[in-house]
Amino acid sequence: MGRLSQALLEYHERSKHRVNSYAPGPRGLDWATQPDPFRAFHGTPRIALPLAAGTLAARYNELRSGTLPPPQRFSLRTPAILFELSLGLSAWKSYGAQRWALRCNPSSGNLHPTEGYLLCPTLPGLSGGVYHYLSRDHVLEHRAAVDDPRWTEAFSDGGVLVGLSSIHWREAWKYGMRAWRYCQHDCGHAIAAVSYAAAAIGWQTRLAEAAADDALATLLGLDRSEDFGAAEPEVPDVLL
């Protein structure tokens, strides 16, 4: 057994709940260090996305049975629908002075550690590059412009890439040691949500299994620790 496998098994044993006890965790919530539920890259150009999911004719039961509508051509409307139905907000709720958002992708404790990115060539209504999806405002934040011909060649077969990442502190703040479990759990929910949202516009989703963590961190701009400053660090999960 390799060291990584051993470390994962040891973590599993230390962090699992038992019949007579819970896994170790914080004894209370430190409200002074509560994570920001929305990641925003201040100063980046923002592209407002339309709320267009309500125009779709596709139905959930049809998608579940594998009946996809004809694939829609790429325009600003299609990534708008993709993110609205997968990582977007579904409602705002309030109690007293407190106000919080609900999102389309399920999350343990509604803490939502998962962030989403779009990587694409130049397309109608959108220049090529790397974008971060800010669900609070339903906008794409333009993190990097790419004019290298190799970038365009990478998309020569068509399609776009969606990257998912996790901010572990959003879970650790409440759950302590079990945070990594819940981040993986939520990432799985996000993958499924993106898959169904893509199916609703006639697209199919594949997992890019060859994308190593270091390469994905570089692609998404998450390897630049100085960019985060005092904000919670972010780590890559998957590329779709």
Backbone as a ProteinNet text record, in pm:
[ID]
protein_1_A
[PRIMARY]
MGRLSQALLEYHERSKHRVNSYAPGPRGLDWATQPDPFRAFHGTPRIALPLAAGTLAARYNELRSGTLPPPQRFSLRTPAILFELSLGLSAWKSYGAQRWALRCNPSSGNLHPTEGYLLCPTLPGLSGGVYHYLSRDHVLEHRAAVDDPRWTEAFSDGGVLVGLSSIHWREAWKYGMRAWRYCQHDCGHAIAAVSYAAAAIGWQTRLAEAAADDALATLLGLDRSEDFGAAEPEVPDVLL
[TERTIARY]
84.1	0	87.9	58.5	136	107.9	196.4	180.6	52.5	13.9	-108.5	-230.1	-234.5	-346.5	-354.4	-237.3	-234.5	-284.9	-243.3	-286.7	-437.9	-493.6	-638.4	-714.5	-665	-731.6	-723.8	-608.4	-594.5	-688.9	-697.9	-791.4	-934.8	-969.9	-1104.8	-1134.8	-1041.1	-1062.8	-1076	-990.6	-993	-1117.6	-1168.7	-1274	-1415	-1429.7	-1563.7	-1639	-1771.5	-1856.3	-1864.3	-1884.6	-1894.6	-2027.8	-2058.7	-2186.7	-2200.2	-2090.5	-2097.4	-2031.8	-1990.3	-1926.9	-1921	-1916	-1896.8	-1748.4	-1715	-1577.1	-1540	-1410	-1369.4	-1407.3	-1448.5	-1485.1	-1486.3	-1505.6	-1511.5	-1623.8	-1600.2	-1701.7	-1807.5	-1779.7	-1875.6	-1835.7	-1918.7	-1891.2	-1829.5	-1716.2	-1648.2	-1698.6	-1799.8	-1864.3	-1770.3	-1666	-1571	-1490.4	-1477.6	-1400.4	-1490.6	-1618.6	-1710.9	-1667.2	-1660.4	-1616	-1715.9	-1663.9	-1749.3	-1805.7	-1937.3	-1993.6	-1975.4	-1925	-1906.7	-1763.8	-1697.4	-1564.4	-1580.7	-1513.3	-1515	-1372.4	-1335.1	-1203.6	-1221.3	-1198.9	-1226.1	-1133.1	-1191.4	-1112.9	-1109.8	-1164.8	-1166.5	-1286.7	-1273.4	-1389.4	-1499.3	-1623.2	-1736.1	-1828.8	-1875.8	-1970.9	-2102.8	-2204.1	-2335.5	-2399.9	-2458	-2522.3	-2674.4	-2744.7	-2891.5	-2945.1	-3060.2	-3131.2	-3224.4	-3177.4	-3247.4	-3294.7	-3272.7	-3309.1	-3458.5	-3537.7	-3682.9	-3734.3	-3648.5	-3690.2	-3675.2	-3615.5	-3589.3	-3716	-3724.2	-3837.1	-3803.4	-3675.5	-3633.5	-3691.1	-3725.4	-3779.9	-3685.5	-3682.8	-3587.7	-3602.1	-3724.6	-3744.1	-3694.7	-3706.8	-3655.6	-3502.8	-3438.6	-3292.7	-3245.7	-3317.3	-3280.5	-3285.9	-3380.3	-3394.3	-3302.6	-3221.5	-3126.2	-3178.2	-3297.3	-3354.1	-3310.4	-3210.5	-3157.1	-3218.3	-3238.3	-3284	-3170.3	-3198.1	-3090	-2988.5	-2858.4	-2756.2	-2767.5	-2761.7	-2769	-2630.8	-2626.9	-2500.7	-2454.5	-2322.1	-2267.7	-2299.2	-2350.6	-2368.2	-2357	-2366.7	-2358	-2470.7	-2580.4	-2696.2	-2667.4	-2586.3	-2566.3	-2482.8	-2367.7	-2302	-2383.3	-2465.1	-2552.4	-2647.8	-2707.8	-2798.8	-2722.1	-2605.2	-2524.3	-2494.8	-2450.6	-2416.4	-2540.4	-2642.4	-2764.7	-2825.5	-2829.7	-2893.4	-2803.6	-2673.5	-2584	-2530.6	-2467.3	-2404.7	-2472.4	-2581	-2647.2	-2734.5	-2784	-2872.6	-3014.8	-3082.5	-3221.5	-3317.9	-3269.4	-3357	-3273.1	-3330.4	-3277.2	-3377.1	-3325.7	-3411.5	-3363.8	-3452.4	-3414.4	-3487.2	-3422.5	-3482.7	-3427.3	-3513.9	-3465.2	-3372.2	-3253	-3155.2	-3066	-3081.5	-2996.4	-3057.9	-2971.1	-3015	-2913.5	-2961.1	-2869.8	-2930.2	-2841	-2882.1	-2890.6	-2979.7	-2984.2	-2936.6	-2873.7	-2818.5	-2870.3	-2853.8	-2906.5	-2831.1	-2701	-2624.7	-2634	-2671	-2683.4	-2549.6	-2557.1	-2435.1	-2460	-2361.9	-2370.4	-2372.6	-2476.4	-2486.3	-2507.4	-2538.1	-2553.5	-2429.9	-2312.1	-2188.4	-2122.3	-2150.4	-2107.8	-1958.8	-1872.4	-1729.1	-1687.3	-1776.9	-1740.3	-1748.3	-1642.8	-1640.5	-1630.3	-1680.6	-1681.4	-1609.3	-1545.3	-1469.4	-1506	-1501.7	-1521.7	-1393.1	-1348.7	-1233.1	-1282.8	-1257	-1314.7	-1230.3	-1243.4	-1183.2	-1273	-1236	-1322.3	-1450.8	-1564.3	-1695.1	-1790.5	-1904.7	-1999.3	-2035.3	-2003.8	-2035.6	-1934.1	-1825.8	-1729	-1590.6	-1493.8	-1357	-1292.1	-1188.7	-1123.6	-1052.6	-1049.3	-977.4	-1035.9	-1006.1	-1048.8	-1141.7	-1256.3	-1357.3	-1395.3	-1420.8	-1475.3	-1623.1	-1705.2	-1849.2	-1882.4	-1934.6	-1976.9	-2128.7	-2172.4	-2314.1	-2399	-2345.2	-2422.6	-2480.8	-2399.7	-2440.1	-2470.4	-2454.6	-2473.8	-2390.8	-2261	-2168.5	-2046.8	-1978	-1847.7	-1741	-1645	-1532.4	-1416.9	-1368	-1263.7	-1128.1	-1080.2	-956.6	-832.6	-843.8	-726.2	-770.9	-709.5	-730	-617.2	-649.5	-549.5	-556	-442.5	-438.6	-336.3	-292.5	-198	-271.5	-221.8	-289	-309.1	-220	-232.1	-360.4	-404.4	-528.4	-647.2	-651.2	-759.1	-752.3	-630.8	-613.6	-663.1	-648	-690.9	-841.5	-915	-1060.7	-1107.2	-1017.8	-1050.2	-1160.7	-1180.3	-1285.7	-1421.2	-1424.4	-1548.9	-1562.8	-1661.3	-1686.5	-1610.2	-1637.4	-1570.6	-1532.7	-1455.5	-1415.3	-1473.5	-1517.6	-1563.2	-1475	-1412	-1328.9	-1402.5	-1386.7	-1445.5	-1335	-1349.6	-1250.4	-1321.9	-1245.4	-1302.5	-1228.5	-1305	-1248.1	-1275.1	-1175.4	-1194.9	-1239.3	-1197.1	-1229.2	-1380	-1454.1	-1599.5	-1661.3	-1602.1	-1650.3	-1578.2	-1447.5	-1369.4	-1417.1	-1461.1	-1510.7	-1621.4	-1704.1	-1816	-1789.7	-1721.9	-1711.6	-1573.2	-1474	-1341.5	-1282.2	-1237.9	-1165.1	-1241.6	-1373.2	-1452.6	-1469.7	-1409.9	-1431.2	-1395.6	-1282.3	-1240.2	-1342	-1399.3	-1504.8	-1620.1	-1662.3	-1778.7	-1747.6	-1625.7	-1588.4	-1595	-1546.9	-1555.7	-1701	-1779.9	-1922.9	-1989.7	-1962.2	-2022.4	-1972	-1846	-1792.3	-1868.5	-1900.2	-1979.7	-2116.8	-2178.9	-2307.3	-2292.8	-2186.1	-2165.3	-2143.1	-2067.6	-2045.7	-2179.8	-2263.8	-2394.9	-2480	-2475.5	-2555.2	-2511.1	-2379.3	-2328.3	-2370.7	-2365.5	-2402.5	-2547.7	-2637.4	-2778.8	-2805.1	-2737.3	-2755.1	-2707.9	-2596.3	-2545.9	-2643.8	-2699.3	-2794.8	-2917.8	-2956.8	-3075.7	-3059.1	-2934.4	-2910.8	-2852.1	-2868.6	-2828.3	-2680.8	-2608.7	-2464.6	-2438	-2321.3	-2277.9	-2152.9	-2136.9	-2028.2	-1933.5	-1805.2	-1703.6	-1605.8	-1554.1	-1451.4	-1314.4	-1234.5	-1097.7	-1006.6	-997.7	-927.8	-777.8	-722.8	-577.6	-527.1	-618.1	-575.8	-526.2	-394	-334.4	-363.8	-355.6	-388.3	-304.1	-173.2	-85.2	-120.4	-146	-181.1	-314	-409.9	-540.6	-532	-451.2	-432.5	-374.8	-280.5	-221.8	-326.2	-405	-508.2	-609.7	-649.5	-753.2	-696.6	-563	-502.1	-501.4	-511.2	-518	-381.5	-277.2	-142.3	-74.2	-147.1	-90.8	-137	-68	-112	-117.6	-32.8	-32.1	-162.5	-235.7	-362.6	-467.8	-456.4	-559.9	-537.6	-413.2	-386.1	-441.2	-529.5	-588.8	-712.6	-754	-873.3	-842.3	-948.8	-931.1	-874.1	-770.3	-712.5	-811.9	-785	-874.9	-791.2	-846.1	-771.5	-853.2	-786.1	-858.8	-919	-1031	-1094.3	-1096.4	-1173.2	-1188.6	-1203.2	-1182.8	-1203.8	-1304.1	-1410.4	-1516.4	-1516.3
-119.2	0	124.6	219.9	341.9	435.2	533.9	626.9	708.3	745.6	822.2	740.7	614.3	527.2	508.9	492	475.4	600.7	717.5	843.3	860.7	821.4	833.6	740.7	618.6	525	573.5	628.4	681	798.8	886.1	999.2	949.3	849.5	792.8	743	673	618.9	730.6	832.8	941.1	1028.1	1041.8	1141.4	1083.2	952.6	896.2	898.3	913.8	901.3	754.3	732.2	595.8	577.7	454.1	425.4	500.7	511.5	572.6	709.7	766.3	898.1	961.8	1094.8	1168.3	1188.2	1212.7	1246.9	1380	1401.7	1528.6	1647.6	1753.8	1875.3	1994.1	2113.8	2232.8	2220.5	2271.9	2264.6	2373.4	2468.9	2576.7	2650	2744	2820.8	2955.5	2984.4	3112	3210	3286.8	3372.9	3480.6	3512.6	3614.9	3567.5	3435.7	3381.5	3309.5	3342.3	3279.5	3307.5	3205.3	3226.3	3309.5	3381.7	3448.7	3341.5	3330.5	3223.9	3246	3362.9	3392.7	3438.2	3374	3417.1	3520.9	3634.4	3739.5	3788.1	3800.8	3853.4	4000	4086.3	4228.5	4290	4374.3	4442.4	4371.5	4251.5	4179.9	4225.2	4228.1	4260.1	4156.1	4201.6	4111.7	4110.9	3993.1	3976	3930.7	4016.4	3982.3	3873.5	3775	3663.4	3676.3	3644.1	3648.2	3531.4	3550.1	3441.7	3379.2	3272.8	3218.5	3074.9	3014.8	2873.5	2851.5	2953.3	2939.1	2925	2947.4	2935.1	2793.1	2703.7	2568.3	2484.4	2397.3	2304.5	2169.1	2141	2010.5	1987.1	1861.2	1822.7	1723.3	1730.6	1651.6	1501.8	1451.2	1306.5	1262.1	1349.3	1316	1305.6	1400.4	1397.3	1273.3	1238.3	1118.5	992.5	986.5	867.4	871.7	979.9	989	1054.8	1114.3	1183.9	1329.8	1362.2	1497.6	1577.6	1707.1	1792.4	1812.4	1867.2	1897.2	1990.7	1969.8	2056	2200.4	2292.2	2434.3	2485.9	2576	2639.9	2731.9	2750.8	2832.4	2979.4	3044.6	3189.5	3225.9	3349.7	3388.4	3324.1	3293.7	3234	3093	3015.8	2876.2	2860.3	2927.2	2914.5	2977	3078.2	3137.3	3032.6	2954.1	2847.2	2738.7	2703.1	2598.1	2629.9	2752.6	2788.9	2819.6	2878.1	2907.7	2780.5	2673.7	2549.3	2459.7	2485.2	2395.9	2461.2	2576.2	2641	2772.2	2806	2933.8	2933.3	3052	3066.3	3027.4	2958.7	2921.4	3004.8	3064.9	3145.7	3219.3	3325.9	3393.2	3371.9	3343.1	3326.7	3421.6	3454.1	3544.8	3507.5	3537.8	3520.8	3632.1	3721.2	3836	3919.9	3946.1	4026.2	3940.4	3808.3	3718.5	3691.1	3684.7	3655.4	3561	3457.1	3361.4	3307.3	3255.2	3207.9	3056	3005	2864	2851.5	2738.6	2720	2591.1	2582.3	2465.6	2337.8	2345.9	2226.2	2204	2083.5	2056.8	2072.6	2107.3	2123.3	2085.8	2020.8	1987	2115.4	2131.9	2249.6	2378.8	2370.7	2489.2	2578.6	2518.4	2595.7	2619.2	2536.3	2553.5	2587.6	2487.5	2510.7	2510.3	2471.4	2451.3	2580.8	2608.3	2721.4	2669.2	2747.8	2704.3	2800.6	2743.6	2821.3	2775.5	2869.1	2839.5	2868.3	2771.9	2789.6	2769.7	2867.4	2859	2936.4	2901.9	2983.9	3104.7	3191.1	3303.5	3249.8	3292.6	3243.2	3361.4	3344.8	3455.4	3515.9	3643.3	3713.1	3695.9	3621.1	3593	3575	3649.4	3633.9	3513.5	3459.9	3340.7	3367	3266.6	3282.2	3199.6	3244.2	3176	3268.8	3215.4	3294	3224.5	3304.6	3253.6	3290	3193.7	3219.3	3267	3388.5	3444.2	3428.6	3328.6	3292.9	3403.4	3474.5	3579.7	3680.4	3715.5	3816.3	3758.4	3627.6	3559.2	3628.6	3635.9	3698.4	3608.6	3626.4	3565	3670.2	3638.2	3727.9	3683.7	3773.2	3738.8	3737.8	3618.5	3603.4	3610.3	3563.5	3562.2	3563.7	3652.3	3652.2	3572.4	3490.5	3405.3	3428.2	3470.9	3489.1	3396.7	3296.2	3198.4	3103.8	3083.2	2992.3	2851.3	2809.3	2675.2	2661.6	2772.7	2770.8	2739.1	2805.5	2780.6	2637.5	2589.3	2453.4	2349.8	2380.8	2286.3	2263.9	2360.2	2348.6	2317.8	2268.9	2249	2145.7	2055.2	1955	2006.3	2133.3	2190.6	2174.2	2242.8	2231.4	2333.4	2332.8	2420.3	2335.7	2392.2	2323.9	2396	2318.1	2372.2	2313.2	2400.4	2357.1	2376.4	2281.6	2291.9	2290.9	2372.2	2381.2	2386	2373.7	2377.4	2476.2	2543.2	2626.4	2551.9	2480.7	2388.4	2459.5	2583.6	2652.2	2669.3	2678.6	2694	2575.9	2457.7	2339.8	2321.5	2346.2	2324.6	2415	2534.8	2629.9	2568.2	2486.7	2425.2	2281	2205.2	2060.4	2010.9	2097.9	2055.3	1948.5	1838.9	1734.4	1675.2	1673	1608.6	1697.5	1815.9	1910.9	1853.6	1783.8	1732.8	1633.2	1551.1	1458.3	1535.2	1641	1715.1	1791.5	1837.8	1905.1	1807.4	1684.1	1582.9	1547.8	1538.9	1511.8	1619.7	1745.5	1856.9	1865.4	1829.2	1828.6	1728.1	1613.4	1515.2	1569.1	1640.9	1704.7	1804.4	1882.6	1984.1	1920.2	1809.6	1739.1	1693.2	1635.8	1590.1	1707.7	1818.7	1935.4	1992.2	1999.2	2048	1953.3	1823.1	1724.3	1739.6	1755.9	1772	1905.4	2012	2142.9	2139.4	2070.7	2057.7	1977.6	1871	1788.7	1869	1965.7	2045.7	2132.2	2157.2	2231.4	2138.8	2009.7	1911.8	1879.5	1917	1891	1768.6	1708.9	1597.3	1637	1574.6	1609.5	1491.6	1518.2	1415.1	1465.8	1373.3	1406.2	1395.3	1502.5	1500.5	1436.5	1303.5	1229	1251.1	1295.8	1310.6	1441.2	1528.4	1658.9	1643.9	1656.1	1645.2	1771.3	1760.7	1872.9	1996.7	1977.6	2092.2	2162.7	2083.3	2142.3	2214.9	2156.5	2219.1	2347.3	2346.2	2467.5	2579.8	2546.8	2647.6	2699	2609.5	2648.4	2744.2	2718	2797.7	2918.6	2930.8	3043.8	3028.8	2905.4	2881.6	2856.7	2853.6	2832	2963.7	3073.9	3206.3	3249.1	3199.9	3222.2	3369.7	3451.7	3593.8	3662.2	3603.5	3662.3	3656.1	3557	3536.4	3620.9	3655.6	3739.1	3676.2	3750.7	3701.4	3617.1	3603	3523.7	3374.2	3295.6	3151.4	3092	3008	2945.7	2851.2	2821.5	2742.3	2634.7	2515.4	2405.8	2345.4	2294.9	2237.8	2102	2071.8	1940.9	1863.8	1911.1	1836.8	1933.1	1877.4	1949.3	1868.8	1936	1870.4	1926
0	0	0	-87.3	-94.6	22.3	38.8	150.6	139.1	13.5	-4.2	35.6	-7.4	28.6	179.3	243.3	388.1	458.6	408.7	468.8	456.7	341.2	321.1	415.3	432.4	522.7	667.2	704.5	840.5	863.3	761.7	773.2	786.8	708.4	715.1	856.2	916.1	1050.9	1153.6	1143	1241.8	1229	1105.9	1083.3	1073.2	1089.7	1074.6	1207.6	1197.7	1315.8	1356.6	1485.2	1536.4	1609.7	1642.1	1706.2	1837.9	1912	2045	2053.3	1940.9	1947.2	1809	1808.5	1683.9	1657.2	1532.2	1497.5	1563.7	1592	1653.7	1566.2	1630.3	1557.8	1651.2	1598.4	1683.6	1786.4	1904.2	2010.1	1995.1	1908.7	1884.1	1758.1	1716	1594.9	1631.7	1571.5	1592.3	1485.7	1521.8	1423.3	1370.3	1444.3	1398.8	1278.8	1263.6	1151.1	1050.7	1051.5	957.5	814	728.6	590.2	510.3	413.1	315.2	222.9	206.5	122.7	-27	-65.3	-207.7	-233.4	-327.9	-371	-480.5	-464.2	-565.9	-588.1	-713.6	-750	-787.2	-689.7	-706	-810.1	-893.8	-995.3	-1129.4	-1136.3	-1264.4	-1347	-1481	-1565.2	-1544.8	-1542	-1520.4	-1641	-1676.4	-1785.2	-1724.1	-1731.8	-1677.1	-1762.1	-1697.3	-1766	-1756.7	-1863.7	-1856.5	-1774.8	-1712.3	-1645	-1748.9	-1810.1	-1926.7	-1908.8	-1792.6	-1774.6	-1789.8	-1758.4	-1767.6	-1909.1	-2006.5	-2146.8	-2200.2	-2122.9	-2172.1	-2174	-2273.2	-2282.2	-2222.1	-2198.6	-2146.7	-2007.4	-1978.8	-1848.7	-1781.1	-1648.5	-1570.8	-1597	-1597.5	-1618.3	-1754.7	-1855.1	-1987.3	-1984.1	-1914.7	-1905.8	-1830.7	-1725	-1646.6	-1731.5	-1824.3	-1908.3	-2029.7	-2040.1	-2149.1	-2274.7	-2267.1	-2383	-2379.7	-2459.6	-2462	-2576.7	-2555.4	-2665.3	-2765.3	-2882.7	-2977.4	-2913.2	-2937.5	-2875.3	-2923.1	-2829.6	-2863.1	-2900	-2996.2	-3034.3	-2922.9	-2917	-2809.9	-2834.5	-2729.1	-2723.6	-2576.3	-2542.7	-2401.5	-2320.6	-2387.6	-2321.2	-2270.9	-2343.9	-2305	-2177.2	-2160.4	-2029.7	-1917.8	-1952.4	-1851.2	-1795.6	-1885.1	-1841.4	-1767.1	-1820.1	-1758.3	-1611.8	-1583.9	-1446.4	-1362.5	-1424.2	-1348.7	-1290.8	-1371.8	-1328.5	-1243.8	-1243.6	-1169.8	-1041.8	-1053.7	-938.2	-899.4	-967.4	-942.6	-818.2	-782.1	-666.6	-705.4	-614.8	-638.5	-554.6	-444.9	-358.9	-255.2	-201.2	-82.4	31.2	151.4	267.6	376.6	469.4	577.1	705.4	816.1	948.6	1036.2	1080.7	1156.2	1070.7	1124.4	1049.4	961	969	891.5	753.7	652.1	516	452.4	387.3	326.8	197.4	113.6	-18.7	-21.8	-103.8	-139	-283.2	-313.4	-447.8	-509.7	-640.9	-712.5	-677.4	-653.3	-616.4	-466.3	-421.3	-278.2	-207	-79.1	-0.7	144	206.3	347.6	430.5	508.8	593.4	516.4	387.1	301.1	307.2	320.1	329.9	194.5	98.4	-40.4	-56.8	-36.1	-55.7	-202	-294	-434.2	-514.3	-592.4	-684.7	-827.4	-924.3	-1062.5	-1155.1	-1257.9	-1356.8	-1497.1	-1590.9	-1731.9	-1807	-1888.1	-1975.8	-2118.4	-2204.5	-2338.6	-2439	-2568.1	-2673.1	-2697.7	-2790.4	-2826.3	-2888.1	-2833.3	-2874.2	-2886.5	-2951.3	-2963.5	-2828.1	-2811.2	-2687	-2576.3	-2603.2	-2496.7	-2556.2	-2503.9	-2551.4	-2484.9	-2548.1	-2495.6	-2363.9	-2277.1	-2151.4	-2039.6	-1917.3	-1795.5	-1717.9	-1678.8	-1607.3	-1477	-1374.6	-1249.3	-1242.9	-1202.7	-1191.6	-1050.8	-1040	-911.6	-902.5	-827.9	-824.4	-762.8	-666.8	-599.3	-698.7	-800.1	-898.1	-1035.4	-1051.6	-1180.4	-1288.5	-1263	-1358.3	-1375.7	-1487.6	-1509.1	-1485.6	-1399.5	-1375.8	-1465	-1547.7	-1644.9	-1574.4	-1543.4	-1467.9	-1555.3	-1679.2	-1767	-1912.1	-1991.1	-2135.9	-2199.4	-2298.7	-2362.9	-2513.6	-2572.1	-2717.6	-2784.1	-2712.2	-2766	-2860.3	-2982.5	-3077.3	-3021.8	-2932.1	-2876	-2792.4	-2734.2	-2654.9	-2745.9	-2860.9	-2957.1	-3009.7	-3035.9	-3086.5	-2985.9	-2858	-2754.5	-2757.3	-2814.3	-2822	-2963.6	-3048.7	-3189.7	-3211	-3115.2	-3128.2	-3080.9	-3038.2	-2988.4	-2838.3	-2782.5	-2639.1	-2557.2	-2428.8	-2332.7	-2211.8	-2121.2	-1998.7	-1877.4	-1780.8	-1653	-1543.5	-1467.3	-1355.3	-1223.8	-1133	-999.4	-895.4	-793.1	-686.1	-551.7	-443.8	-309.3	-221.1	-135.9	-29.1	101.3	149.3	261.9	389.4	407.3	532	550.4	441	453.6	527.6	512.5	584.1	717.5	719.6	842	954.8	919.8	1020.3	1105.4	1043.5	1115.1	1155.4	1067.4	1087.6	1125.7	1124.9	1167	1078.5	1138.8	1069.8	951.8	958.8	853.9	729.9	731.1	622.1	485.9	476.8	345.5	291.5	380.4	338.7	272.8	339.7	292	163.9	150.3	24.7	-92.2	-71.3	-176	-206.7	-101.4	-113.5	-198.2	-167.4	-240.1	-383.1	-405.3	-540.7	-625.9	-569.8	-642.2	-678.7	-584.6	-614.3	-729	-726.9	-830.3	-967	-971.4	-1098.4	-1156.2	-1071.2	-1118.1	-1164.2	-1090.2	-1126.9	-1261	-1282.4	-1411.4	-1523.4	-1497.7	-1599.8	-1641.4	-1544.1	-1577	-1646	-1600.9	-1663.2	-1808.4	-1833.3	-1969.4	-2055.3	-1997.9	-2072.4	-2112.3	-2029.3	-2057.4	-2182.1	-2222.6	-2346.9	-2454.4	-2432.6	-2533	-2534.9	-2429.6	-2423.3	-2336.9	-2354.4	-2271.2	-2191.2	-2076.3	-1985	-1967.8	-1972.2	-1946.6	-1842.3	-1764.2	-1665.9	-1731.3	-1722.5	-1777.1	-1672.1	-1678.9	-1573.6	-1575.5	-1688.6	-1698	-1638	-1596.6	-1543.3	-1399.7	-1381	-1247.5	-1167	-1034.4	-946.9	-978	-994.5	-1018.1	-1148.4	-1253.2	-1382.3	-1374.3	-1303	-1290.2	-1208.1	-1103.3	-1022.1	-1107.7	-1195.8	-1284.6	-1383.2	-1441.7	-1537	-1475.8	-1351.6	-1286.6	-1213.3	-1210.1	-1139.6	-988.9	-940.3	-796.2	-734	-818.2	-766.3	-731.9	-739.1	-711.5	-573.2	-470.9	-333.2	-296.2	-362	-328	-368.7	-463.8	-506	-395.4	-308.5	-208.1	-83.2	-54.1	62.7	188.5	255.7	380.1	354.9	229.4	198.4	209	222.5	236.3	108	118.4	-1.9	-68.2	-193.4	-277.4	-346.5	-358.5	-418.8	-533.6	-639.1	-752.7	-719.2	-784.6	-767.3	-899.7	-996.9	-1121.1	-1238.7	-1358.1	-1482.1	-1564.5	-1608.6	-1685.9	-1826.8
[MASK]
++++++++++++++++++++++++++++++++++++++++++++++++++++++++++++++++++++++++++++++++++++++++++++++++++++++++++++++++++++++++++++++++++++++++++++++++++++++++++++++++++++++++++++++++++++++++++++++++++++++++++++++++++++++++++++++++++++++++++++++++

